[in-house]
Structure formats: structure tokens, C-alpha cells
């Protein structure tokens, strides 16, 4: 059922060096749904994602999985349930794609790199889903940015968790690989029942991919709901401090957010 709460950040207060950057933020990820965190620079969205990933301990609040606090979980137990694809990862030199994807199996191996009976099947599935199987024997340091991003996604999938956290996965990718990445994320939710939490800068990408959007401004939740509920002229204009128009395609109902700058205003005035 799509209403199952897979991972929930509850009343999170998050800060750095005593300075709060997130105030009473609550976010719920659900099985089979994509939840997008959006907002202006410095709004706290990546910090909230890091808290969900157990990389930033809350000053107040908690992160829960099925009623259990993740803060009390052993690292290996947590890693068997939640995967994070961060903004940047070091690219190993001379290591094949297949070997990098196999890194995702680390939480499932024994203490002394013991037997992992499900490993080969999980690795093969991850590479098939991401289309990285044809490059299995290529060194990852010879790949393009888009290819490498798919490899890291495959590594996350090999971890075989039901929860996937992504921090701006389309950054630095060209248009084709942005769309392919977003399509893959949508497939994971629709076909594999993964609960996805994703930080995005592009509001139109969020509109295209998300079931639920959390809009943060100044470290607080400005709006939370479906794309149609959150992505409105009034809400976005207030959040970003610039006039934003939201257009709806009459045939597909797809939403497009369009900032209105000085030049567009001038053109309209002259029309």
C-alpha cells in the first residue's frame, strides 16, 4: 500500500555549531512514492536529507523506521534498510564498474567479508535496472559523468534497501542523463516499491517526478503536499522572492514553474 510510512523525520531541529538551520521539520517517505525536498539555497533541504541518512544528528526530534529510532540502530542494520546517494563521491582509479557496484553489498556481508549468497543476483539486477551491465568491465575512471552517475545508482540498488535517499542526483548531468536518472528514480518507486527521498533544485523536475513535495524556506516547512498543492504562483513567489508563474498543460496536467524576470516583464509591457 502506498500509504505505508517507510522513513519519517519527526520535528527535526538541526544545526551547525549552535546555529539552527532547520526548525521543527517533519518529512515522511512512503513506500512506492517519491518525496522531493525543494527550496532556495540555504533553506536546509540537504541538511534534512543528511539527518534522514543518519549523517547529521538532530538537536531535537527523531528519525524513525517502522516505529524504531534510527539513532539507536547499529550502522549495519541501518545500511540494510536505507541507501544514500550523496552529491559527490570519490571515483576509484582502475576499478571496474562491476566491482564498484559490488560495494553496495558491504552491509550484507559477514564480519570478515563472509559469504553473501544474494550478492551476485542483487548486483546483476542493479546493473540491469540501471543499464550499466554493458560497461561492467570498464574502469569507472574512464566513464562520462552520466555513466558514472548510473553506476553509483546501481551501487545503491545493489544495497537492496527499501528506502533510497538522493541529494541532487541530476547536478552536472546533461539533459539526456538528467531525464534518464529521473525516469529511473520513478521506476524504482513504481515498479520496485522503493520509498524515495530526493533533494532537487529544479522545480520542474520535482513537478515531473514527485508524488509529494516539501518546500523549505529559512529552515522551515513553507508548504507540504502534492505538486499541485505546493507549486502555486503565490507559494513559490513568496518562497523564492521573485515572481513565479505556474502553468498547467491542459492535455497532460503537467506543471511548469516559470520565473518572471525584468526582461520578460518588459517584453510583456511592450506587447
C-alpha positions as CSV (number, residue, x, y, z in Angstrom):
1,X,0.0,0.0,0.0
2,X,1.3,3.4,-0.9
3,X,0.4,4.9,2.5
4,X,3.0,2.9,4.4
5,X,5.4,5.2,6.2
6,X,8.9,3.8,5.4
7,X,11.1,6.5,7.0
8,X,10.0,9.6,8.9
9,X,11.8,12.6,10.3
10,X,9.8,14.0,13.1
11,X,10.1,17.6,14.4
12,X,13.7,17.9,13.4
13,X,15.8,20.7,14.8
14,X,19.2,20.7,13.0
15,X,22.1,23.0,13.4
16,X,25.8,23.6,13.0
17,X,28.0,25.0,15.8
18,X,24.9,26.0,17.8
19,X,23.2,27.8,14.9
20,X,19.9,26.2,13.9
21,X,19.4,25.7,10.1
22,X,16.2,23.6,10.3
23,X,13.4,24.3,12.7
24,X,10.7,21.6,13.6
25,X,10.9,20.0,10.1
26,X,8.9,16.8,9.6
27,X,9.2,14.7,6.5
28,X,7.6,11.3,5.8
29,X,8.8,8.9,3.0
30,X,6.3,6.3,1.9
31,X,6.7,3.0,0.1
32,X,6.2,3.4,-3.7
33,X,6.3,7.2,-3.6
34,X,8.9,9.9,-4.4
35,X,9.1,12.8,-2.0
36,X,11.0,15.8,-3.2
37,X,12.7,18.4,-0.9
38,X,12.9,21.7,-2.7
39,X,13.6,25.3,-1.7
40,X,16.1,28.2,-2.2
41,X,19.8,27.9,-1.5
42,X,20.4,27.6,2.2
43,X,16.8,26.5,3.0
44,X,18.1,23.4,4.8
45,X,16.9,20.7,2.4
46,X,20.3,18.9,2.1
47,X,20.7,19.1,5.9
48,X,17.3,17.5,6.4
49,X,18.3,14.7,4.0
50,X,21.6,14.2,5.9
51,X,19.6,13.8,9.1
52,X,17.4,11.2,7.4
53,X,20.6,9.4,6.3
54,X,21.9,9.5,9.9
55,X,24.8,11.8,8.9
56,X,23.6,14.7,11.0
57,X,22.3,14.1,14.5
58,X,19.3,16.2,15.4
59,X,19.4,18.7,18.3
60,X,15.8,17.8,18.8
61,X,13.4,15.3,17.1
62,X,14.0,11.9,15.8
63,X,14.2,9.8,12.6
64,X,12.0,6.6,12.7
65,X,11.7,3.4,10.7
66,X,8.7,1.3,11.5
67,X,8.4,2.9,14.9
68,X,12.1,2.4,15.7
69,X,14.6,5.3,16.1
70,X,17.4,5.0,13.6
71,X,19.6,6.8,16.1
72,X,19.7,3.7,18.2
73,X,20.3,1.3,15.3
74,X,23.6,-0.4,14.6
75,X,25.2,1.1,11.5
76,X,24.9,-2.2,9.6
77,X,21.3,-2.7,10.4
78,X,20.5,0.8,9.2
79,X,22.5,0.3,6.0
80,X,20.4,-2.8,5.2
81,X,17.3,-0.6,5.2
82,X,18.4,2.8,3.8
83,X,20.7,3.9,1.0
84,X,22.1,7.3,0.3
85,X,23.5,8.7,-3.0
86,X,25.3,11.9,-1.9
87,X,26.2,14.8,-4.2
88,X,29.8,13.8,-4.6
89,X,31.8,10.5,-4.2
90,X,35.4,9.9,-4.9
91,X,35.9,8.0,-8.2
92,X,38.3,5.0,-7.6
93,X,41.0,4.6,-10.1
94,X,41.4,1.3,-12.1
95,X,38.3,-0.3,-10.5
96,X,35.8,-1.9,-12.8
97,X,32.1,-1.0,-12.9
98,X,31.1,-4.4,-11.6
99,X,33.5,-4.1,-8.6
100,X,32.1,-0.6,-7.7
101,X,28.6,-1.9,-7.9
102,X,29.6,-4.7,-5.6
103,X,30.5,-2.2,-2.9
104,X,26.8,-1.9,-2.3
105,X,26.8,-5.4,-0.8
106,X,29.0,-4.4,2.1
107,X,26.3,-4.2,4.7
108,X,25.1,-7.7,3.8
109,X,28.5,-9.4,4.1
110,X,29.7,-11.2,7.2
111,X,32.1,-9.6,9.6
112,X,35.1,-10.9,7.8
113,X,33.7,-10.4,4.3
114,X,31.9,-13.6,4.6
115,X,29.5,-15.3,2.2
116,X,26.8,-13.2,0.6
117,X,24.5,-15.7,-1.2
118,X,22.2,-13.0,-2.5
119,X,25.1,-10.7,-3.7
120,X,25.5,-11.9,-7.3
121,X,21.8,-11.7,-8.0
122,X,21.5,-8.3,-6.4
123,X,24.4,-6.9,-8.3
124,X,23.2,-8.3,-11.7
125,X,19.7,-6.9,-11.0
126,X,21.1,-3.4,-10.1
127,X,23.2,-3.3,-13.3
128,X,20.3,-4.4,-15.4
129,X,17.9,-1.9,-14.0
130,X,20.4,1.0,-14.5
131,X,21.6,-0.1,-17.9
132,X,25.2,-0.5,-16.7
133,X,25.7,-4.1,-17.5
134,X,27.3,-3.5,-20.9
135,X,30.0,-1.5,-19.2
136,X,30.6,-4.0,-16.4
137,X,34.3,-4.5,-17.2
138,X,35.2,-0.9,-17.9
139,X,37.2,1.1,-15.3
140,X,34.9,3.7,-13.7
141,X,37.5,6.5,-14.1
142,X,37.0,6.2,-17.8
143,X,33.3,6.9,-17.8
144,X,31.4,10.0,-18.6
145,X,29.6,11.9,-15.8
146,X,26.2,10.5,-16.8
147,X,27.6,7.0,-17.0
148,X,29.2,7.3,-13.6
149,X,26.0,8.6,-12.0
150,X,24.2,5.5,-13.2
151,X,27.0,3.3,-11.7
152,X,26.6,5.0,-8.4
153,X,22.8,4.4,-8.6
154,X,23.5,0.8,-9.4
155,X,25.7,0.6,-6.3
156,X,22.8,2.0,-4.2
157,X,20.4,-0.6,-5.8
158,X,22.8,-3.4,-5.1
159,X,22.5,-2.5,-1.4
160,X,18.9,-3.7,-1.9
161,X,17.1,-1.5,0.6
162,X,13.5,-0.3,0.5
163,X,14.5,3.3,1.1
164,X,16.6,5.5,-1.2
165,X,17.9,9.0,-0.4
166,X,19.3,11.1,-3.3
167,X,21.0,14.5,-2.9
168,X,20.7,16.5,-6.2
169,X,21.4,13.5,-8.4
170,X,20.9,15.4,-11.7
171,X,23.5,18.1,-10.9
172,X,26.3,18.4,-13.5
173,X,24.5,16.0,-15.9
174,X,23.4,16.9,-19.4
175,X,19.7,16.9,-20.3
176,X,19.6,13.3,-21.5
177,X,21.1,11.9,-18.4
178,X,19.0,14.1,-16.1
179,X,15.9,12.7,-17.7
180,X,17.2,9.1,-17.6
181,X,18.1,9.5,-13.9
182,X,14.7,10.9,-13.1
183,X,12.9,8.1,-15.1
184,X,15.0,5.5,-13.2
185,X,14.0,7.0,-9.9
186,X,10.4,7.0,-10.9
187,X,10.7,3.3,-12.0
188,X,12.1,2.4,-8.6
189,X,9.1,3.8,-6.8
190,X,6.5,2.5,-9.3
191,X,7.9,-1.0,-10.1
192,X,10.0,-1.8,-7.1
193,X,8.1,-0.1,-4.3
194,X,11.1,1.9,-3.1
195,X,10.5,4.9,-0.9
196,X,12.5,7.7,-2.4
197,X,13.5,11.0,-0.8
198,X,15.2,13.3,-3.3
199,X,16.7,16.9,-3.0
200,X,16.1,18.9,-6.2
201,X,16.8,22.5,-7.2
202,X,14.8,22.3,-10.4
203,X,11.1,22.8,-9.6
204,X,10.0,21.4,-12.9
205,X,11.9,18.2,-12.3
206,X,10.2,18.0,-8.9
207,X,6.8,18.5,-10.6
208,X,7.5,15.8,-13.1
209,X,8.8,13.1,-10.7
210,X,7.3,13.6,-7.2
211,X,4.2,12.3,-5.5
212,X,4.8,14.6,-2.6
213,X,6.8,17.9,-2.3
214,X,8.2,19.5,0.8
215,X,9.1,23.2,0.2
216,X,11.6,24.6,2.7
217,X,12.4,28.2,3.3
218,X,14.7,29.5,6.0
219,X,14.9,26.1,7.5
220,X,11.2,25.7,8.0
221,X,8.5,23.9,6.0
222,X,6.7,26.5,3.9
223,X,4.4,24.0,2.2
224,X,3.9,20.3,2.0
225,X,1.6,18.2,-0.2
226,X,1.1,17.1,-3.8
227,X,2.8,19.1,-6.6
228,X,-0.5,20.8,-7.4
229,X,-0.9,21.9,-3.7
230,X,2.7,23.1,-3.2
231,X,3.6,24.5,-6.6
232,X,1.4,27.5,-6.9
233,X,2.1,31.1,-8.0
234,X,1.6,32.5,-4.5
235,X,3.6,29.9,-2.6
236,X,6.6,29.9,-4.9
237,X,6.7,33.7,-5.3
238,X,6.7,34.1,-1.6
239,X,9.3,31.3,-1.1
240,X,11.8,32.4,-3.7
241,X,11.3,36.2,-3.6
242,X,10.7,36.5,-7.3
243,X,7.5,36.3,-9.2
244,X,6.9,32.8,-10.4
245,X,4.1,31.7,-12.6
246,X,2.9,28.1,-12.6
247,X,1.5,26.8,-15.9
248,X,-0.6,23.6,-16.3
249,X,-0.6,21.7,-19.6
250,X,-4.3,21.2,-20.4
251,X,-3.6,17.8,-22.0
252,X,-1.2,16.2,-19.5
253,X,-1.9,18.3,-16.4
254,X,1.9,18.6,-16.1
255,X,3.0,21.7,-14.1
256,X,5.7,24.1,-15.2
257,X,7.1,26.8,-13.0
258,X,8.4,29.9,-14.8
259,X,10.2,32.7,-13.1
260,X,9.3,36.1,-14.4
261,X,12.3,38.4,-14.6
262,X,12.7,42.0,-15.5
263,X,13.3,41.3,-19.2
264,X,10.1,39.2,-19.6
265,X,8.1,41.8,-17.8
266,X,9.5,44.4,-20.3
267,X,8.6,42.3,-23.3
268,X,5.1,41.8,-22.0
269,X,4.7,45.6,-21.4
270,X,5.7,46.2,-25.0
271,X,3.4,43.6,-26.4
